[in-house]
């Protein structure tokens, strides 16, 4: 407990506005402040508690992810009585997609609250979603299920979830394109190579071929992003054919 008190005192001295900003986001006053301190502590701080356990937001991400899935699953079950298991699973995946969670975390400005030894400009986009999940986990541990559910409705479901819009949202253009190729017996290949160019950050370029013909190219800071970008461009080139199967 002495360690937690030191962390709280240190955080209060460094940033007197931390809990004021947090209260604005939450809509209520935190009860156990140590959960929220941990939710915004990056592993680069290399902090440990009195028992030698790491103090950062990563374990809270696990709790937050489970809570988001639970609340949203229950919401979809009630809201879409005609949806079968596959439909409900797909819809939940769209709501809690990494892209969507990143946008939520960014909208709330959560990165402004994080403690890190790494400049925030060096973080990738996923930091926003990671912090959002950690915050949800902290709320659950601090206030329980009902308060956590209310927060998820306030920040996720009410402002952002529209069933009809979600039905038309594509989670992964790559998965959609591969599914179409397999159904139509089209051959496909993603040729990925490192492409640093004149950029400070390492980039990767992708050339996507379908039936031995190059249909799209893309470039991004990771292989996964480059493949997704190339897939999205290919999707729009074959949109009419692909959408016939869905």
RAHU-V203175 format. One record per pair of residues at least 12 apart in sequence whose C-alpha atoms are under 10 Angstrom apart, sorted by the first residue. I is the first residue (numbers start at 1). J is the second residue. If there is no record, write none. Layout:
i->[I/I]
j->[J/J]
This chain:
i->[1/1/2/2/3/3/3/3/3/4/4/4/4/4/4/4/4/4/5/5/7/7/7/7/7/8/8/8/8/8/11/11/15/17/18/18/18/18/18/19/19/19/19/21/21/21/21/22/22/22/22/22/24/25/25/25/25/25/26/26/26/26/26/26/26/26/27/27/28/28/30/30/30/30/31/31/31/32/32/32/32/32/33/33/34/34/35/35/35/35/35/35/35/35/35/35/35/36/36/36/36/36/36/36/36/36/36/37/37/37/37/37/37/37/37/38/38/38/38/38/38/38/38/38/38/38/38/39/39/39/39/39/39/39/39/39/39/39/39/39/39/39/39/39/39/39/39/40/40/40/40/40/40/40/40/40/40/40/40/40/40/40/40/40/40/41/41/41/41/41/41/41/41/41/41/41/42/42/42/42/42/42/42/42/42/42/42/43/43/43/43/43/43/43/43/44/44/44/44/44/45/45/45/45/46/46/56/56/56/57/57/57/57/57/57/57/57/58/58/58/58/59/59/59/60/60/60/60/60/60/60/60/60/60/60/60/61/61/61/61/61/61/61/61/61/61/62/62/62/62/62/63/63/63/63/63/63/63/63/63/64/64/64/64/64/64/64/64/64/64/64/64/64/65/65/65/65/65/65/65/66/66/66/67/67/67/67/67/67/67/67/67/68/68/68/68/68/68/68/68/68/68/68/69/69/69/69/69/70/70/71/71/71/71/71/71/71/71/71/72/72/72/72/72/72/72/72/72/72/72/72/73/73/73/73/73/74/74/75/75/75/76/76/76/76/76/79/80/87/90/90/90/91/91/91/91/91/92/93/94/94/94/94/94/94/94/95/95/95/95/95/95/95/95/95/96/96/96/97/97/97/98/98/98/98/98/98/99/99/99/99/99/100/100/100/100/100/101/101/101/101/101/101/101/101/101/101/102/102/102/102/102/102/102/102/102/103/103/103/103/103/104/104/104/104/104/104/104/105/105/105/105/105/105/105/105/105/105/105/106/106/106/106/106/106/106/107/108/108/108/109/109/109/110/110/110/110/110/110/110/111/111/111/111/111/111/111/113/114/114/124/135/136/136/136/136/139/170/172/172/172/172/173/173/173/173/173/173/173/173/173/173/174/174/174/174/174/174/174/174/174/175/175/176/176/176/176/176/176/177/177/177/177/177/177/177/177/178/179/179/180/180/180/180/180/180/180/180/181/181/181/183/183/184/184/184/185/186/186/186/187/187/187/187/187/188/188/188/188/188/188/188/188/189/189/189/189/189/189/189/189/189/190/190/190/190/190/190/190/190/190/190/190/190/190/190/191/191/191/191/191/191/191/192/192/192/192/192/192/192/192/192/192/192/192/193/193/193/193/193/194/194/194/194/194/194/195/195/195/196/199/201/201/201/202/202/202/203/203/203/203/203/203/203/204/204/204/204/204/204/204/204/204/204/205/205/205/205/205/205/205/205/205/205/205/206/206/206/206/206/206/206/206/206/206/206/206/207/207/207/207/207/208/208/208/208/208/209/209/210/214/215/215/215/215/215/215/215/216/216/216/216/216/216/216/216/217/217/217/217/217/218/218/218/218]
j->[49/50/49/50/47/48/49/50/51/33/34/35/37/38/48/49/50/55/33/34/34/37/38/47/49/33/34/36/37/38/37/115/113/113/36/37/112/113/114/33/36/37/113/109/110/112/113/36/108/110/113/135/108/108/109/110/151/155/135/136/139/147/148/151/154/155/151/154/147/151/138/139/142/143/139/142/143/138/139/141/142/143/138/142/138/142/56/57/60/134/135/137/138/139/140/141/142/57/60/134/135/136/137/138/139/141/142/55/56/57/113/114/115/135/138/54/55/56/57/58/59/60/114/115/134/135/138/55/56/57/58/59/60/61/113/114/115/130/131/132/133/134/135/136/137/138/139/55/56/57/58/60/110/111/112/113/114/115/116/130/131/132/134/135/138/55/56/57/58/113/114/115/116/117/131/134/55/56/57/58/114/115/116/117/118/127/131/55/56/57/58/115/116/117/118/56/115/116/117/118/115/116/117/118/116/117/115/116/134/114/130/131/133/134/135/137/138/130/131/133/134/133/134/137/130/131/132/133/134/135/136/137/138/139/140/141/129/130/131/132/133/134/135/136/137/138/130/133/134/136/137/133/134/135/136/137/138/139/140/141/130/131/132/133/134/135/136/137/138/139/140/141/148/96/130/132/133/134/136/137/133/136/137/133/136/137/139/140/145/148/149/152/92/95/96/133/136/137/148/149/152/153/156/89/92/93/95/96/92/149/92/145/146/148/149/150/152/153/157/88/91/92/93/95/96/149/152/153/156/157/161/88/89/91/92/93/88/92/92/153/157/88/89/91/92/163/163/163/167/166/167/171/163/166/167/169/171/166/171/161/166/167/169/170/171/172/156/157/160/161/162/163/166/169/171/129/133/156/129/171/172/125/126/128/129/130/171/125/126/128/129/171/128/129/156/160/171/125/126/127/128/129/130/131/132/133/156/125/126/127/128/129/130/131/132/133/125/126/128/129/132/128/129/131/132/155/156/160/125/126/127/128/129/130/131/132/133/135/155/125/126/127/128/129/131/132/128/128/132/155/128/131/132/127/128/129/130/131/132/135/123/127/128/129/130/131/132/131/127/131/221/148/148/149/151/152/151/232/228/229/231/232/227/228/229/230/231/232/233/234/235/236/224/227/228/229/230/231/232/234/235/228/231/231/232/235/242/243/246/228/231/232/234/235/238/239/242/231/242/245/235/238/241/242/243/244/245/246/210/211/242/242/245/241/242/245/211/210/211/212/209/210/211/212/213/208/209/210/211/212/213/214/215/206/207/208/209/210/211/212/213/214/205/206/207/208/209/210/214/216/217/223/226/227/230/231/205/206/207/208/209/217/227/204/205/206/207/208/217/218/219/223/224/226/227/205/206/207/219/223/206/219/220/221/222/223/219/220/221/221/221/220/221/222/220/221/222/219/220/221/222/223/225/226/218/219/220/221/222/223/224/225/226/227/217/218/219/220/221/222/223/225/226/227/230/218/219/220/223/224/225/226/227/228/229/230/231/219/226/227/230/231/227/230/231/233/234/230/234/234/234/230/231/233/234/235/237/238/229/230/231/232/233/234/235/237/229/230/231/233/234/230/231/232/233]
